[in-house]
Amino acid sequence: MPAIAENYSLGLAVEIGKIDKELKKLWAESEGSMTRASLINLAIYSEAPGSLEKNTQIIAKIAENHACRAIVIGANCKAKENRVEAWLSAHCHISRAGGKKICSEQLSFRLEGPCTNLMPSIVFSHLDSDLPFYLWWQDEFHDPMDPQLWAWVDRLIYDSQTWSSFAAQMRLVETAQQEARQRVVLCDLNWTRLDKVRFAIAQFFDHPASHHHFAEIESARIDFAPDFRSTAVLLAGWLAAQLNWRAEKTRDENRLKFSDSPRRKIDIELREHSGEPIGRIILNSRDIEFIVAPAKCGDLLEVSRGNPGDKRMSQLMPAQSNDPVELMSQELMRGGPHNVYLRAVNCVRDLL
């Protein structure tokens, strides 16, 4: 019977050359009591110490709603000697119909030393070939990028919030996409963090009677938590992309300046403030103020509009979770390219 990773252990240790044989053996032994399910190949790559155990916990939770063949790789590129270890495990849950256990299998690899260059070969040789391949890269990308890897990837998932240089990393990502002839869809979890906030802002302007405010926005303020400035800049980039603003040069990294097609100026102030990755957002359109802010309960947003200083009624909307499982689950439910994200990046890439 497969080693069920309810305690988040790495499972059964196996030799690299016997993985397929052991997988068949394990599922044969559990026939009747468990059903293997898989809709995607999901690989996670990390060079952080302890990442195998941490990512096993994440996969266990993701697999509850997204059946997959998971390939979890922990790498230590600085080790002097080659070392390769592998494990098999399964994440099972009771089906909604009840009775039978539905299981997603996980292959775990620890790579140390120069053998980390074998990572693409290890991944490719253990993909379920009939399924799309999603790669979640948790570290900064290395230069040069391996063109062999991107030829297989359907969706590349990363988090630009952790990048030390957005420009350098994005250049590598876009190069990889070009080498793959644009087949790779770029999925930034830093963009996913903005889903609920962007929806809350957009709903202000749903009614045609509010459309005139698009051309009347004069300024904005975005509060962001420490280390989440790039998230706030991406939000500003989204506004700029959707409203056809162009970024202007500025010497103050926390004051962004834009202009629209009639050359009207729009200022956006960024404020660091403890709390959620994105905190209070204020859009000023002539005499009307649009506000989106975290509710005191923590899992909702309060949205309101009105004249500054006036008492107003707030509407409650869902807030965005910053939990990696929630972010990944949202991303895995998507399909198609992230064109709006790419337009937002192009508007503010020099500001990130």
N, C-alpha and C positions, 0 to 999 in steps of 0.2 A: 504494500500500500504506500502511496507517495507520502513523503514527510510533509505534513500539513503545517504551514508556517504560522500557526496561531500564536506561538510564543516568539515569533520573528527570528527564529534560528535560521541559519543558512541551509539547513537540511542535510541531505545525504552527500557525503564527499565522494567524488567520482574521478576517474582518470579522464583526461581530455579526449582520448581516442575512443572511449567507451560510452560517451554521453548518449548518443542515439540508441544504443543497445539497452542502456539502463532505463531510458525513458520508456521504451516499449515494454520492458519487463515490469516496471512499476505500474503502468496503466493496465497491463494485462492482469496483474494481481488484484487490482481494485475494480475490475469489470463488474458492473451490476450495482455497485454501491456509490460510484462516482461517475460523473460525466465530464469529460474534458471539453472546455469551451475556449474559443479564441477568435477574435474579430480583427485584431491588429497585432503586429510585432511592435513591442515597445522596449527600446533599449535605453538604459540610463548609464551615462559615463561620468565618473567623478574621480578626482585625484585627492579629495579630502580624506584625512585619517578617519576611520570608522564609518565611511560612507556606505559600505556594503550592508551593515546592520541597519543603519538609518533608512536607506532606500528600500530595504526589504519591508520595513514597516509601512513606508509610503505605498509600495506596490500592493501590499495586503489590503489596504483601504481602497485604493483605486480599483482593484479587481472586483470589489463588491458590485460595482456598476459598469465596469468596462472589462469584459473578458479579453484576455490577451496572452500572448507568449511573451513573458518578460525576460529580458537579458540585462542583468545588473552587473556592471563592471566597476571595480575599484582598482585604480592604477597608482603605482608609485614609480614615477619616471626617474627619480633620483637614486634609486637603489643601484648598487654596482653589479649585483649578480642577478641573473635571470631566475625567475620563480613564477610558476603558473599553477594555480589551484582552482578547482571547480566544484560546484555543489548543485544538487537538484532539490527543488521543493515545490509545493503546490499550495495555493491559497484557495480555500473552499468555503462556500456558503450554501445555505439551504435555498433552493429555488423558490420563487414566489408561489408556485403551485404547491410547494411543500413536498417533503419526502426525500427526493434525490439531491445529492450534493453536486453543485456546479463548481468546477475547479479550473483555475488558470495556473499554468505551470511557470516556474521561474528557474532560469539558469543563471547561476552566479559565478563570476570569475574574479580572482585576485591576480593582477599582473604586476610584476616588479622587475625593474631593470630595463635593459634594452628590448626585452621581449614585449614591452608595451606597444612597440611598432606592429605587433601581430594583431592588435585590436580589430582592425577592419576584417581580417581573415577569420578571426574567431566569431565575429558577429555574423558575417555572411554565411558561414558554414552551418549556423544554427538558426537561421531564419525559417519561419514557416513560409515557404516560397509563394504561396497563393494569397498572402495577406499583405496589406500596405505596411510600410516600415516607418515608424515614428522614432526619432532619435532625440532624447532629452540630454543635452550637453550642459552639465552643471558648472563647468569651469570656464576660464577664458580660453579662447581658441588659440592654437599654435600656428605660427608662421614658419614654413608654408603649410597650407591645408592639403590634406591627402585627397587628390581627385578621385581615387578609387572609392573612397567612402561615400562621396556625395552622389555617385552614379546610382546608388541604391536607395537613398533616403527620399521619402515622400514628404515628410514634414519634419523640419528641424526646429526643436523647441529649446529656448534659452531664456535667460533672465538678464536683460541689459542693466538692471539696477545694480548688479554686482561688478560690472565692468569698470576697470580703472581708466580706460580710454574708450569712450563710445566710438569715436571716429575710426580708430585703428581696428577695433573689433568688428564694427559694421562693414568696414572695407573687406576684411577677411570673409565675412559671411556672404557678402554680395559677390565676391570673387568665386566662392564655392558654388553659389547659385548659378552664376554664368557658366562655370565649367560643367555643371549638370544640365545646361541648356534650359534653364529656368524651371525645371521640373520640381525643384525643392521649394516648398512653401515655408516661409519664415514665420515663426510663431514666438512672439516675445511675451513672456509672462508679466513683464513690466507693463505691457499694454493691456493684458488681461485684467490687471489690478484696477484699470480705469473703466471697466465695463459698466458697472452700476452707476458710477458718477456720470459717465457720458450719457447714459440713458436718462438720468434725472435732469441733466441740463437740457437735453434735447426736447423733453416733454413740455418745457416752458413754451416752446415755439411750435408745438404741433398744430395749433389752430391757425388757420389763415389770417385771422385778425391780429395775430402776434408777429407775423412775418416781417413787418416793418421795423421791428426792433433789431433785426439782423444788421441793418445798415446804420443803426444808431448806437451800437455799443462803443463806449468811449474808453472804458478802462475795466480792469478786472484785478482780482486778488486771489491767489491760490496759496493756501497753507499746506505745508508738507512736513512730515516727520524727518528727524535727522537721518541722513543717508538716502533719502528719497527725493532729492532735488530732481533727478532725471525723470521720475514719474510725473512730477509737476510740469516739467518742460514738455514732456510728451503730450500732456493734457493741453497745454498752450498750443502745441503743434497741431493737435486735432482741431481746435477752434480756428486756427489760421488756415488749415487745409480746407475745412468746410466752408469758410467765409471768404476764401480767396484773399487772405492777408499775406503780405510779404514781410519777412523779418528785416529789421533795420539794425545797423551796428549800434552797440551799446558797451560802455565800459563797466557797468555795474551788472554782475552776473545774476543778481536777484531783481533786476528791473528789465524786462523784455519789452522791446519796442517793435511795433508792426505798423504797416500802412495798408489801406485798402486801395482799390483801383482808382478812386477819385483823389488819392494821396492824403486821405484823412488819417490822422495818427491815432493809434490805440496803444495804451500802456498797460502792461501786465506786471503786477508786483508779486514776487514770490517771497513767502515768509516761512522761515523754519519754526516749527511749533511741535511740541511733543504730542503724541497721540497716534492716530491712524496714519498710514502712508500719505493719504490725501485727506486733509481736514476741511476747514471752511473754504468755500468758493463763493466769491461775490462778483457778479457781472453788473456793471452800471451802464444803463441805456437811457440817456437824458435824465428824466426824473424818476425812472423806475429802477429798482434794485432787485436783482434775482439772486437768491441765496440757496446754496446747498451745503448742509453741515451735518456732521455725525450727530445722531440723537444720543441722549444721555444713556439710553438702554444699551447702546453699543453695537446692535446688529441692524439698525435702521438708519435711514437718512431723513432729515427734516428739510423739506423744500418749501420755499415761500417767495412771493413777489409782492412789491408794493413800493410806496414812497419811503425814502430813508427816514427812519425815526418813527414811522407810523406803526401802530400795533397791527399785527396781521395774523391770519390763520395759517398754520403750517400743515402740510400734507406729509404723511409718512410713506417712505419707499424703501425697498430692500437695500441694504448696504453690502459692500464687497468684502468678502473674507480674504485675509492675506495668508491663510493656511495653504501650504503647497499642494495638498491633496485637492482642496477646493479649486485652486487655480488650474491645476492639471485636468481635473474633471471637466471644467468649463471648456478648456482647450480641446479636449478629446471629443467633445460633442460637436465641434465645428467641422465644416468642410469648405473647400474652396480656398482661394488666396486671400490674404489680408491686404487688400488694396488700400483701404482707408489708413491702415497703419503705415504703409509705405509712403503715402502722401504726407502724413503727419511727420514722419522722420525727415522727409525731404525739406519740409518747411523749417525745421529747427535743428538739423544735424550739426550746424556750426555752433549752436548754443549749448549742446549737450557735453 
